Amino acid sequence: MRTLCSAVALVAMVGLVAVPSARADLGGNWLITFNTPNGAIDATATLKVDGTKLSGTMKGEAGETALTGAVKGNTFTISFEVQTPNGNFSINMQGQTDGDAIKGTFDFGQGMGDWVGKRSK
């Protein structure tokens, strides 16, 4: 009986180690809506995932800019800068993915908001 319990415990531990962690499927094109104090702002993002690194571009009213970030499981972070008539703004996003939908919060230095996105096919 003791040997059987040990064998079951060993198989369970090996199973946990052998299962890769789920990673967000973020690669591709996304339609994003930022909910700001001044109303909704639409943008598009093209994302590339390389391991845990996230890169790509964000394009909106203020133009197109490069972005960087990181992926861990189904959560991710994105950072980019936007040039405006009032100066440059650093925007930091946090989000999570659920298939072809993503959502989260963002901080633009003068406040915070939420955002949602859907995969563009």
C-alpha positions as CSV (number, residue, x, y, z in Angstrom):
1,M,0.0,0.0,0.0
2,R,2.8,2.4,0.9
3,T,4.5,1.7,-2.4
4,L,1.3,2.4,-4.3
5,C,0.8,5.7,-2.5
6,S,4.4,6.7,-3.3
7,A,4.0,5.8,-6.9
8,V,0.7,7.9,-7.2
9,A,2.5,10.8,-5.5
10,L,5.4,10.6,-7.9
11,V,3.1,10.4,-11.0
12,A,1.2,13.4,-9.7
13,M,4.4,15.5,-9.2
14,V,5.7,14.5,-12.7
15,G,2.4,15.5,-14.2
16,L,2.6,18.9,-12.6
17,V,6.1,19.5,-13.9
18,A,5.3,18.2,-17.4
19,V,2.3,20.5,-17.9
20,P,3.5,23.8,-19.5
21,S,1.9,26.9,-18.0
22,A,-0.8,28.4,-20.1
23,R,0.4,31.4,-22.0
24,A,-1.8,34.2,-23.4
25,D,-2.4,33.9,-27.1
26,L,-1.7,37.6,-27.8
27,G,0.0,37.5,-31.1
28,G,-1.8,39.3,-33.9
29,N,-4.0,42.4,-34.5
30,W,-6.3,43.9,-31.9
31,L,-8.9,46.6,-31.8
32,I,-8.6,48.5,-28.5
33,T,-10.9,51.0,-26.8
34,F,-9.5,53.1,-24.0
35,N,-12.1,54.5,-21.6
36,T,-10.7,57.9,-20.5
37,P,-12.1,60.8,-18.5
38,N,-12.6,62.6,-21.9
39,G,-14.4,59.7,-23.5
40,A,-13.6,56.6,-25.5
41,I,-10.4,56.5,-27.6
42,D,-10.1,53.8,-30.2
43,A,-6.7,52.3,-31.2
44,T,-5.2,49.3,-32.9
45,A,-2.4,47.1,-31.6
46,T,-0.2,44.7,-33.4
47,L,1.4,42.3,-30.9
48,K,4.2,39.8,-31.2
49,V,5.1,37.3,-28.4
50,D,8.5,35.8,-28.0
51,G,8.6,33.6,-24.9
52,T,7.6,36.0,-22.1
53,K,8.5,39.1,-24.1
54,L,5.8,41.2,-25.8
55,S,6.5,43.7,-28.6
56,G,4.6,45.5,-31.3
57,T,3.0,48.8,-32.2
58,M,0.0,50.8,-31.0
59,K,-1.7,53.1,-33.5
60,G,-4.4,55.7,-32.6
61,E,-5.3,59.4,-32.8
62,A,-1.8,60.5,-31.7
63,G,0.0,58.3,-34.4
64,E,1.8,55.1,-34.2
65,T,4.4,54.1,-31.6
66,A,6.4,51.0,-30.5
67,L,5.4,49.1,-27.4
68,T,7.1,46.6,-25.2
69,G,5.7,44.3,-22.5
70,A,5.7,41.0,-20.8
71,V,3.4,37.9,-20.7
72,K,2.8,35.7,-17.7
73,G,0.1,33.1,-18.1
74,N,-3.0,34.8,-19.2
75,T,-1.9,38.2,-17.9
76,F,0.3,40.8,-19.5
77,T,1.8,44.3,-19.3
78,I,2.3,46.8,-22.1
79,S,4.2,50.1,-22.0
80,F,4.5,52.8,-24.7
81,E,4.8,56.6,-25.1
82,V,2.4,58.9,-26.9
83,Q,3.4,62.3,-28.2
84,T,0.7,65.0,-27.7
85,P,0.6,68.8,-28.0
86,N,0.9,68.7,-24.1
87,G,4.1,66.6,-24.2
88,N,4.9,63.0,-24.1
89,F,2.8,60.6,-22.0
90,S,4.0,57.2,-20.8
91,I,1.2,54.7,-20.8
92,N,1.3,51.5,-18.8
93,M,-1.3,48.9,-19.4
94,Q,-2.1,45.7,-17.4
95,G,-4.5,43.2,-18.9
96,Q,-5.7,39.6,-19.2
97,T,-6.8,37.6,-22.1
98,D,-9.7,35.3,-22.6
99,G,-9.5,33.9,-26.1
100,D,-10.2,36.6,-28.7
101,A,-11.0,39.2,-25.9
102,I,-8.6,41.2,-23.7
103,K,-9.3,43.8,-21.0
104,G,-7.5,45.6,-18.3
105,T,-6.5,48.9,-16.8
106,F,-4.1,51.6,-17.9
107,D,-2.2,54.5,-16.2
108,F,-1.3,57.5,-18.2
109,G,0.5,59.4,-15.5
110,Q,-2.4,61.9,-14.8
111,G,-5.0,59.3,-14.1
112,M,-6.1,55.8,-14.7
113,G,-8.8,54.1,-16.8
114,D,-9.9,50.8,-18.1
115,W,-9.7,49.4,-21.6
116,V,-11.2,46.5,-23.6
117,G,-10.1,44.8,-26.9
118,K,-11.0,42.2,-29.4
119,R,-8.9,40.3,-31.9
120,S,-9.1,41.8,-35.4
121,K,-9.6,39.0,-38.0
